[in-house]
């Protein structure tokens, strides 16, 4: 089956990043960057570990791309504007009651504020394009860096519970945001398409 993500998801951009709709052809680059303990340890236990050699391809083909075609999920790859053919990470939006946003970033690009930019763009898309009223992004309490990214976008703690992650069971902090907190896009570039009108 051939999937057509461009039919159901818009490309986005931030000051430094291009967010391109996920394609099956992205799997080889993902397979090189994703399976590192520092990246996966605080992801849900549904992520297989050790990560299989065809893990990215299988996940994209069997789960992510069909969900995009159904309109249940929205997945983007992240690329620097200065190096647009190189995938550096991914950010996703998902319909559901418990988790609506997830992301990962390759290790060489950590601690540069890049994922904060990407999350601002897709959060704006969630509220202002998809028109959902609430966004939830649960985090392991020990995952301080990821939690800070969510808090920067205005998310607040709404619940605590135990949850199973790749690296074990941790206190699970459920963070949420409401459309009324999002008065405007964080960047004028975070519009539907490659270019903004400003």
C-alpha positions as CSV (number, residue, x, y, z in Angstrom):
1,X,0.0,0.0,0.0
2,X,1.3,3.5,-0.9
3,X,0.6,6.2,1.7
4,X,0.3,9.9,0.9
5,X,1.0,11.9,4.0
6,X,1.0,15.2,2.0
7,X,-2.8,14.7,1.6
8,X,-3.5,14.8,5.3
9,X,-0.7,16.7,7.0
10,X,0.9,20.1,6.4
11,X,4.7,20.8,6.5
12,X,5.6,23.4,9.1
13,X,8.7,25.5,9.9
14,X,10.3,27.4,12.8
15,X,13.2,29.9,12.7
16,X,15.7,27.0,12.5
17,X,13.7,23.9,11.5
18,X,11.7,22.4,8.7
19,X,9.0,19.9,9.8
20,X,8.3,17.6,7.0
21,X,5.5,15.0,7.0
22,X,6.8,11.6,7.7
23,X,7.5,9.2,4.8
24,X,8.6,5.6,4.7
25,X,11.8,6.7,3.0
26,X,12.7,8.4,6.3
27,X,13.1,5.0,8.0
28,X,16.9,4.4,7.3
29,X,17.9,7.8,8.8
30,X,15.7,7.1,11.8
31,X,17.2,3.7,12.3
32,X,20.6,5.2,12.6
33,X,19.7,8.0,15.1
34,X,16.8,6.6,17.2
35,X,18.1,3.4,19.0
36,X,20.2,5.0,21.7
37,X,19.5,4.4,25.4
38,X,19.6,8.1,26.2
39,X,16.7,8.6,23.7
40,X,14.5,5.6,24.4
41,X,14.8,5.1,28.1
42,X,11.9,7.4,29.0
43,X,9.6,6.3,26.1
44,X,6.7,4.0,26.6
45,X,7.4,0.4,27.1
46,X,5.7,-0.4,23.8
47,X,8.9,0.7,22.1
48,X,10.9,-2.6,21.6
49,X,14.3,-2.7,23.3
50,X,16.8,-3.8,22.1
51,X,15.5,-2.0,19.0
52,X,15.3,-4.4,16.1
53,X,17.2,-3.8,12.8
54,X,14.0,-3.0,11.0
55,X,12.3,-1.3,13.9
56,X,11.9,2.1,12.2
57,X,10.7,0.7,8.9
58,X,8.2,-1.6,10.5
59,X,6.8,1.1,12.8
60,X,6.4,3.6,10.0
61,X,4.9,1.0,7.6
62,X,2.5,-0.7,10.0
63,X,1.6,2.0,12.5
64,X,2.6,5.6,11.9
65,X,1.8,6.0,8.2
66,X,-1.6,4.1,8.3
67,X,-2.6,6.3,11.3
68,X,-1.7,9.4,9.3
69,X,-3.8,8.2,6.4
70,X,-6.7,7.7,8.8
71,X,-6.3,11.2,10.3
72,X,-5.6,9.8,13.8
73,X,-1.9,10.9,14.0
74,X,0.3,13.5,12.6
75,X,4.1,12.8,12.3
76,X,6.8,15.1,11.2
77,X,10.5,14.6,10.7
78,X,12.8,17.5,11.9
79,X,15.5,19.0,9.7
80,X,17.7,22.0,10.1
81,X,17.1,24.6,7.4
82,X,20.8,24.7,6.9
83,X,20.8,20.9,6.1
84,X,17.3,20.0,4.9
85,X,18.1,16.5,3.6
86,X,19.4,15.3,7.0
87,X,16.8,14.0,9.5
88,X,17.6,14.9,13.1
89,X,14.5,13.8,15.0
90,X,10.7,13.6,14.9
91,X,7.7,15.1,16.6
92,X,4.1,13.7,16.6
93,X,0.6,14.5,17.5
94,X,-2.0,11.8,18.4
95,X,-5.7,11.7,19.0
96,X,-6.6,10.2,22.3
97,X,-7.5,10.8,25.9
98,X,-4.1,10.3,27.6
99,X,-1.3,11.3,25.2
100,X,-1.4,13.8,22.3
101,X,2.2,14.7,21.7
102,X,5.5,12.8,21.5
103,X,9.0,13.5,20.2
104,X,12.6,12.4,20.0
105,X,15.8,14.2,18.9
106,X,19.1,12.8,17.8
107,X,21.9,13.1,20.5
108,X,24.1,15.6,18.6
109,X,21.3,18.1,18.6
110,X,20.3,18.0,22.2
111,X,20.4,21.1,24.5
112,X,20.1,23.6,21.6
113,X,16.5,24.6,22.1
114,X,15.5,22.8,18.8
115,X,12.8,20.6,20.3
116,X,11.2,23.6,22.0
117,X,10.8,25.2,18.6
118,X,9.3,22.1,17.1
119,X,6.9,21.6,20.0
120,X,5.7,25.2,19.7
121,X,5.0,24.7,16.0
122,X,3.0,21.5,16.4
123,X,1.2,22.7,19.5
124,X,0.0,25.7,17.5
125,X,-1.1,23.2,14.8
126,X,-3.0,21.1,17.3
127,X,-5.0,24.0,18.7
128,X,-5.4,26.4,15.7
129,X,-5.5,24.0,12.7
130,X,-6.9,20.8,14.1
131,X,-9.0,22.7,16.6
132,X,-8.6,20.3,19.5
133,X,-9.4,21.9,22.9
134,X,-6.8,20.1,25.1
135,X,-3.3,18.7,24.6
136,X,-1.9,16.2,27.0
137,X,1.8,15.1,27.1
138,X,2.6,12.6,29.9
139,X,6.2,12.5,31.1
140,X,8.3,10.3,33.4
141,X,9.0,12.4,36.5
142,X,12.7,11.6,36.0
143,X,12.7,13.0,32.5
144,X,13.4,16.6,33.5
145,X,14.6,17.9,30.1
146,X,11.5,16.7,28.3
147,X,9.2,18.0,31.0
148,X,10.8,21.4,30.8
149,X,10.1,21.6,27.1
150,X,6.4,21.0,27.9
151,X,6.3,23.5,30.7
152,X,7.8,26.2,28.4
153,X,4.8,25.8,26.1
154,X,2.5,26.5,29.0
155,X,1.6,22.9,30.1
156,X,0.7,22.3,33.7
157,X,0.6,19.2,35.9
158,X,-2.9,17.6,35.9
159,X,-2.2,14.1,37.4
160,X,0.4,11.8,38.8
161,X,0.4,8.0,38.4
162,X,2.8,5.0,37.8
163,X,3.6,4.1,34.2
164,X,5.9,1.6,32.5
165,X,8.8,2.9,30.4
166,X,11.5,1.2,28.5
167,X,13.9,1.7,31.4
168,X,11.3,0.7,34.1
169,X,8.4,1.9,36.1
170,X,8.4,5.6,37.1
171,X,6.0,8.1,38.5
172,X,4.2,9.5,35.5
173,X,3.4,13.2,35.4
174,X,0.5,14.0,33.1
175,X,0.9,17.5,31.7
176,X,-1.9,19.3,29.9
177,X,-2.6,22.6,28.1
178,X,-5.9,24.2,27.0
179,X,-6.6,26.2,23.9
180,X,-7.4,29.3,25.9
181,X,-3.8,29.5,27.1
182,X,-2.6,29.6,23.5
183,X,-3.3,33.2,22.4
184,X,-1.1,33.3,19.4
185,X,1.6,31.2,17.6
186,X,5.0,31.4,19.2
187,X,6.6,32.2,15.9
188,X,5.0,33.7,12.7
189,X,6.7,30.9,10.7
190,X,4.6,28.2,12.4
191,X,1.9,28.3,9.7
192,X,0.6,25.6,7.4
193,X,3.3,25.4,4.7
194,X,6.9,26.3,4.0
195,X,6.4,30.1,4.2
196,X,4.6,32.5,6.3
197,X,2.8,35.6,5.0
198,X,4.7,37.9,7.3
